Amino acid sequence: MNYKIRQLFIEDKSDASDSFMKIKASGPGAKIMADKITSIAIKVTDVDSRAANILKQEMLARDGDVATSRETLYSSAQRSDVIIFGTKKNIKSLIDKIRIQPFGLKSLSVELSEFLDNLEKIERRKILKIGPKEFDLKNEVVIMGILNVTPDSFFDGGKYYDVKNAFKKVDKIVEDGADIIDVGGMSTRPGSNPVSVEDELERTIPIISYIKKNHNVLISIDTYRSSVALKAIEAGADAINDISGLVLDDNMKRIASDYGSSLILMHMKGTPQNMQKDPFYEDVVEEIYGFFRTQTALAIESGVKPENIMIDPGLGFGKTLEHNFTIIKKLKDFKSLGFPILIGASRKSFTGALSNLPPDQRLEGSLAVAVMSVMNGANLLRVHDVRETVRAIKLVKAIQNIK
């Protein structure tokens, strides 16, 4: 054979430029060609069928394409979801073309332009700031150590209910390398019932005070109650981890806004009492994506700074095994929302489901999910096993960032 031929898997524009420079392409030429080689697929919902057909013809003329419903092609459907795919350069050309077109295309051109601008802002974002600390989003994954000060959490319930044991666990989490300690005073395992606000405060505030006094580590409060969040912030918490994503307490967004707190919004289908009773989605990724669009907009409108928001798709909270696997596989789909992504899979039932393992034997499964999540775009990991996760993810990031 006279030639070596292989397929290149180009991840992004930076990867494309590196590949071109390796064959000694010119710098300006590599930049231009990177724009041509890196493609993107954009889903747009509820498009007029006439507009969908125009989009398809225009993208075909630009060496791209548009997928529409079969009925749209035969003009039997009035509206359709569409998937536009091509290079960013081609889609920008499409935007210019449809600015004066009918059937809602003028409005779509504006929204597509804003969407692409936002993608470029996301690509340029390099820093995640939580409290007084900053993290390099390219080179670091933020590790959040779990501290459940409860008698009934699914994995460690009762272990740290005694305050002295909780203090020792704090010291161990810090020693193992966590960036944040997530303090929770109420179990939200499937089927769990809420405790009183007084109990939740009595369990969490002494722990937060101890952390603040003895360690230089960030603190998050795991609660969906604004009154608990407020007391936690006053005691020294840097972030609010709301498993309800602002659904269960309307005042939570005001607390986050007034105090400039970082805010983690999680998706949960239902409540802890009923979330695992036959959860159903037409499209689990689509529904969660829509939820975050709505709830992040609500938070921002209430004064929460966009750079203070993180999102968590809520693995195990109203999801089947297949739903959890799908979310992990499609995690990159949430990146275009523009917010750092937190994944909390540690020791949950689905991490041991394939081998029917109890919580104390789910370390390997938890690490596998952590690794896959980071490879697919996660920026933060909420874990029980801090030391093991830190070691695994350090290697993952070294591989990801190799030139």
N, C-alpha and C positions, 0 to 999 in steps of 0.2 A: 504494500500500500504506500502511496506517495505522500498522503496527507494525514495529519492527526485531526480528527474532527470530534468535537464534543459540544454538548449543549451547555449554555451558561444560564444559571438561575440568578437573575438580577433582582435584588430585593428593593432597592430604592435608587434615587438619583445619585447619591454618594457612591453607592456600590457600582453603578454604571460608569461614573467618571473614573473610578479606580481601575475598572476593567479596560477602559479605553487608554488610560495613561500607561498601563502595563505593556501595551503594544506600541508605545511611543507616539500616540496621537497628540496633536497640539493641544495646549491648555484650552484656548477658546473653542476649538473644534470639539473637544471632549465635553465641554459644557453644553454646547448646542445639541450634540448627539444624545446626551443624557436626557434632555427634554423629549427627544423623539422616541427613545427606547422604553422609557418607563411609562407604563400604561396604568389606567385607573378605571374602575367600574363604579358608577354612581346610580343608585336606585332612587327613583322619583315616584311618589304615589299619586294616584287619582289625577291623571292627565287626560285632557280631552282627546278622544280618539283621533280627531283630525290633526291635532298638535302632535300626537304620537307618530303619526305617519310622516309628517313634515320632518320631525326630528330624525326619523330613520333615514329618510332620503338625504338629508343634509350630512349626517354622519357617514353614510356610505360614500358620499362624495369626498369625504376627508379621510378615507381609509380606516374608518371606525365603523361602529354599528350601534343599533338600538334594538333591544329585545322588547317585544310587546306581547300582549295576549293574542292568541290565535283569532279571537273574535274581532279584535281591532283591525287586523289585516283584511278581514272580510266586511268591515264597516257594520257589524251587527252589534257592537258594544259602543256605548257612548263615552265610557271612560275606561282607563287602564293604568295599571302601574307599568313603569318602563325601567329598563336598565340601560344606561348610556355607557358605552365603553370605547376607549381610545386613549391617546396620549393627552396630557394636560394641554399641550399646545393645540391639538385638534379641538378639544372641548372649548377652549377659549375662542377659537375661530367660530365655532358653532354659536357661542353666546353673542358674538358680534353680529352674526347673520340673523338671529331670531329676535333682535331687539325691537324690530318694527313689524313682527309677524302677529297675526291674530290668534284667537282660540286660547288665550292665556299665556302665550309664549313670551310676550314682553315682560310680564311679571316673572316668569320662570327664568328669563335671562338674568334678571337682577338677583334672584335667589341663588342661581348657579354661580354667578360671579362672587357673591358673598361667601358661598360655600368653599370655593377654591381659594379665596383669600384667607379664609379661616384655616384651611389645610396648611397653607404656607406658614401661617403664624404658629400652628402646632409644631410643624417641622423645625421652626426656629427656636421654640421654647426649650431652654436648657436647664432651668432651675425650678425646683419645687421648694417652696418656703413653708415651714410649719413652725409656728412660734418663733424663737430666735435663731433657728437652724435652717441651713440651706442644703439641698441635695442635688447632685448632678444627675439629671434624668437619663443621660446617656450611659454613664458609668456606674451608677448606684441603683440598688433596689432597697427601698426602705423596709426594714424588718420591724414588725409590730409584735411584741410579746404579749400573750394573753394572760391576764390575771383575773380569774373569776372568784370573787369573794362571795360564794354562794354555797348552799348545802346540796344543790340538786342539778348542777350543770352536767351535761352528758358525759364528759370525759374526766374532769377534775373536780366535780362537785364534792364539797366537804373537805377537800385537801387543804384549802387555804381559808376556810371559814373562820378559823381561829386567827386573831390578828397577828400573833407572833409568827405563826407559820406563813402568813401573808407577807410579813416583812422579810422573812428569809427568802421567800420566792422572788420578791422584788430584787433583792441583792443578787440572786442567781440569774435572773433575766438580764440584768445589767452586765454581770460578769460574762455572760454568754454572747453579748454583742448586740442586743436589741437597740434600735434607734428610738422606739416609742414603747411605752407600756400602756396597754389598753385595759382599763379597770372597769369591771362590770359587777353590779350588785344585784342583778336579777337574771335568772336563767331564761333564755328564749329558745330552748330546745323544743322540738315538736311536741305539742300537747301540754307545755308548761303553762302555769297560771301566773299572773302578775302578783307582785308583792306590794306592800304599801310604800308610798313615797318616803315615809319615815324610816322604814327598814332599808330601803335602797341607799338613802343618805348615810345612815348609821354604818352601813357596810363599806361604803366607798370613800367617804371624805377623809377618815383617818389614814387610809392607805395613800391617797393623793398627797396629803400633808407630809407623810413620811418620805415619799419619793422626792417631793420638792425640797425637803430639808436635807436629804442625805445623798442625792444623786443628780448629776447633770445629764438627765435623760428627758425626752419629751413625754408628755402624758396625754392620753385621750380618755374620755369618759364614754363608756358604752351604755347609752341610754336613749330612750325616745321621749323622755319627759323633760320639758324645758326647765322646770323648777330644780330638777337634779342637775341638769347641765349648768345652770347658773351658779349653784353652790360649788360645783366642781371647778368651774372657771375661777371663781373667787378664791378657791383653795390652791389653784396653780395649774389646772389643766390647760393644755394648749389647743386641744381639738375635741370636737363633738363627733361621736360615731353613732349616727341615728339609723337604726335598722329599719325604720319605717320610711325613710326618705322624706321626712316632713309631713307624712300623712296623719300620724296619730296625735300630734300636738302642733297646732297651728302657730303657737307662740315660739317654737324652736327657731325659726328663721330670724325672728327679731333678736333673740339672744345672741345668735351667731353674728348678726350684723352689728349690734350695739357694742359687742366686746371684740370684734375683729378676729373671732376665733376661726380656725380651720374647721371645715365641715365635711364629713363623710356622709354621703347619701347612699343608702343601700336600697335595693329593690326587694320587696317581700310580697308574695302573693297571699293575701289574707292576713291572718294574725298567727302568732305562735300556737294558739290553741287549735286552729283549723287548717294551717297552711299546707300540711302534707296529706290532706284528705282529697285524693284524686285531682291534683292540680292539672289544669288544661290550658294549652296555648295553641292558637292557630299557627303562630310562628314565635317561638320563645325569644329569639334575638330581636325581632321586629318590635315585639311588645315592650321588652325591657328598654330598648333604644328610645321608643316613644315616651316611656315613663321618665327617663332621664332628661329628655328634651324639655318636658313639661316642668319637672321639679327643679332642674337647675335654673330655668328661666324664672320660676317663682322665687327662688332664693336670691337671684341677682336683682330682680325687681324690688325685693325687700331690703336691699342694701348690702347683701353679702358680696364681697369682691370675688370675681370669677377665679382669680388665682388662689383663692382660699378653698375652692371646692374640689373634692375628690369623689369618685363614684365607685360603687361596689355592686356587681350584678346579683349578689346574694345567693351564692351556691348553697343548696340545701334548704333554702327558705321558700317553700312552695314550688319545688322542682322535683321531677322524677330523675332517675339515674340518667336517662337519655338527655333530658334537659340540661343537666349539669355538664355532661360530656360535650354537648353542642355548644354551650356557652364558652367553655374552655377552648374548643377548637376554633370558634368564631370570635375570639376576644378582640382581635384587631378591628372588627367592625365597629367597636365602641370608641376607637381612637379618634374618629372624626368629630366626636362631640367636643373634644378639646380639653378634657379633664383627665388628670392622672387616675389610673385604675388600680383599685385595691381588690385583692382576691383573698377570701377567707375560706379555705378548704380543710384546714388542719383537723385531722382525726374524725372528720364527719363520715357518716355511714357510707356514702358512695365511694370513699377512698378505699374501703375494704369490701365493697359489695361483690366484686368478681370472685373473691375467694372466701366470702362469708366470714370476715374477720371482725372480732370485737374491737372496741376503741383502743385498747392497749397494744394491739398488733397492727395498727394502721400507719405506722411511721413511714414505711417505704411508699405506700400509696400517697400519703400526704406530700412527701418529697417529690414524687413523680408529678403530681399536679402543680406543685410550686415551680418546678423546672419548666414544664409545658406552659404554664401561665406567663412566666417571664419571657420565654421565647416568643410568645404570642402577644406581648405588649404590656403585661402587668408592671406597675411601678412600685406597688406596695404589697407586702404579704403579711397577713395576720396569722400567727402561728403559736402553737404550744411549744414546739421543739426548736428553740431559738438557735442554739449552737449548731445543730445539724443543718438547719436551713441556711444559716449564714455561710457555712462551709460549701454547701452545694451551689448556692447562688453565686458565690465568689468565682467559682469555676465557670459557671454558665456565662457570666458577664465577660470573663477573660476570653472565652471562645467567640462570643458575639462581636467583641470589639477588635478582634485580630484583623490586621490589614492584609 
